[in-house]
């Protein structure tokens, strides 16, 4: 019997290829970047490592606009995505604790 391999995607932040299980799918809903951890929301998606570094790199390079094939001037609200990534990151939790939040 043939062994099935896991699909591989490229992180829009660091541009490294990784299995889909290591990446977070992101879609656009009402002008906002929304995390899709179950990979079930309709529409075109982009993949990013769920780390603050990759998220910051993707935002800085405007990679989500290109990956999601959106018009160049469309501003995207990254709040829901940022909350998801920072909320699940132990690195970010330590930074919030040091900042007194």
Helices and strands as residue ranges (DSSP letters): E 8-10, E 17-19, G 20-22, E 23-29, E 32-35, E 46-49, H 52-60, H 63-67, H 79-88, H 90-99
